[in-house]
Amino acid sequence: MDLSKKQVTKLVEGCIGNERAAQESLYRHFYAQMLRICYRYLKTKDLAQEALNEGFLKIFQNIKTYDAQKGDLGAWVCTIIIRTAIDFSRKELKFNTEAYDDQDSDDFFIEPTVLSKLYAEDLLKTIQQLPDATRVIFNLSVIDGYTHKEIGEQLNITEGTSRWHLADGKKKLRAWLASPGNSSQPTDNTAI
């Protein structure tokens, strides 16, 4: 359910005026989608909920800076929520700084037929099993479309480190997805 320009204007103006009804409406409208985003970046539902609430606090505090001419309200909200989730996960991340060879990237292709066997929820559960740093970079790159340069700037790592984690994540996912007897997720963390 998309919001019309008139609804966006009314919500933004209400939130700028600290109107509880407008804030609640904005929160309810984006809640489910933004919680799923937080859960992609954080290991537990409690942390995801905490990041979501922190993100909405930032949204309400900075709503006066939203400019409809520069983009969609949903994209603006999503950016703040993603950055907040990254801030939460950054405290826990441990980055492997192994050298990465770009020539190895073709080895990490996942067959579309394998992916079609899985439901989105099963794939999300599998991605959740990746090591924290690898999971965050996989989400930023594959799901949210950030470049390695942008990821490096957000996480204060090199582009090479970002590439390594993405390749490692794809390799682990491919190994698990291609394994015989794949049900819905790995039984232990070593499987991926």
N, C-alpha and C positions, 0 to 999 in steps of 0.2 A: 504494500500500500504506500504509494508515493504521496508526498505532500505537495499541494499546489503552491505557487508563489505567494498567494494571499495567505495561506495557512502558515507558511514558513515565516513570512513577515510578522504575522500576529504572534506566533510562538516566540520568535526572537525578541520582539518588542516587549512581550510579557516577561520573558526571562531577564531582560535588561532591567525591567522594573521590579524584579524580585517577586513576581506574582507566583504563588505556590501552584496554582492550577496550571499555568503555562509550563512551569518546571516539571511538574508531574506528567503532563501530557508529552513533553519532549522525552522524558525518561522512559515512559511506557512505550512510546513509539519506537525507540531505538534499543530498548533493553535486551531482547532476545538475540538480535543480531550481534550486538556489541559483546554480550556475554560469551557467545560462541567464539568470537575473535579472541577475547581474553583467555579462554580455555585453551585455544591453540598454542598460546605462548607460555602458559603456566601449568605446572604439574597438577595442582589440586584445585578443586572447585572453590574452596575457601579463598585461596589466593586470587583466583579469577574474579570472584565476587568483590574482593577487596580492591583489586585493580580497577574493576568496572566502576565502583563507587568513587574511588579517587579520581578516575577519569571524568566522571560526570561533575564532580566538584570543580575540576579545572574548567570544564565546559561552561558551567554556570558563572564561574569567576571571570572568564574571558569572552563570554558571548558578545560583548560589545565590540570585540575586534573582528567578529565574523562579517565578511563582505560577500554578499550574494553575487556581486559582479565577478568575483574571483573563482567562484565554484559553488557546487551543491552543498547544502547543509549536511547531508548524510556523509559526504566525503570529508568534510571538515571535522565532524564528530568522530568518524572512523580514524582519521589521522591522530587525533588526540588520544583516543582509546588505545590504539596500537602503540604509540609512544609511551603511554603510561604503563602498559603491560610490559614493554621492553625495559622500562626503568625498574619495574618490580623484578623481572627475571635477571637483569644485569647483575644484581647482587650475588646471584647463585652461579652465574656462568663461569665455566672454566674452558678456555679456548686452547685447542691443540694448534700449535703454530708450525706443524710440519710443512715442508715445501710441497707445493702442488704443481703438477705438470699438466698444462692445459690439453696436451695430446691424449691424456687418459679419459677425457670427458665422454667419448663415444662408448666406453665400456659400461656406462651407467644408465643405458637406455632401458626403460621398463616397457615391456610389450603392452599395447593397448588391450589385448585380449585378457591379459592377467588383471588389469585394472577393472575391466568390465565385470569381472566376477565378484568384485567387492562392492558393498554399499558404502556410501559416503561416510556413514557413522563408523563402519569398520575401519575404513582407511584413516579416519581421524584418530581412532583408538590406537592404530598402529603407529601413526606419526607421533602420538603422545609417548610412545615407548622409546623414541630416540633420545640420546643424551641431551641434556638441556640446551647447551650451546648449539648443537647441530639442529635440534628441533626449531629453535628460534630462527636460525638462518634459513632453514628449509622453508618455514612459513613466510618469512619476509621475501624470499626470492621466488619461490614457486607459486605460492598462493596469493601474496599481495603484490608481486611484480616489481619489487625494488631491485635496483642494480647492485652489483657487488661494491661499487664505489659508495652508493648511498648507505648500504648496510655497514660498510666499514666506518663511515662517518658517524652513524647512529650508535654503533657499539664500540667505537674507538679501537678498531682492529684494522689490520691491513686487508686489502682486497684479496690477497693470496690466502689469508686465513679464512676469509668468507668463502672463497671458492673451495678450499679443502673441506670445510664443514658441509657444504652443499653436496659435493661429490661423495663424501663419506655417508651422508644421510641417504642419498640415492642408492648407493651401493648396498647399504644395510636393508633398505626397503625392498630393493630388487631381490636380494638373497632370500628374504623372508617370503615375499610374494610368490617367488618361483618354487619354493619348497613344496614337496609333495605333502598332501594332507593338510593344506592350508585351510583353517576353518575361519576364524574371524580375527584373531590376533595372536601374537607370539605367546608361548607359555612362559618364557623367561626372557630377560633382557639380553641374553647372549645370542638369541635367535636372529636378532636384527643387527 
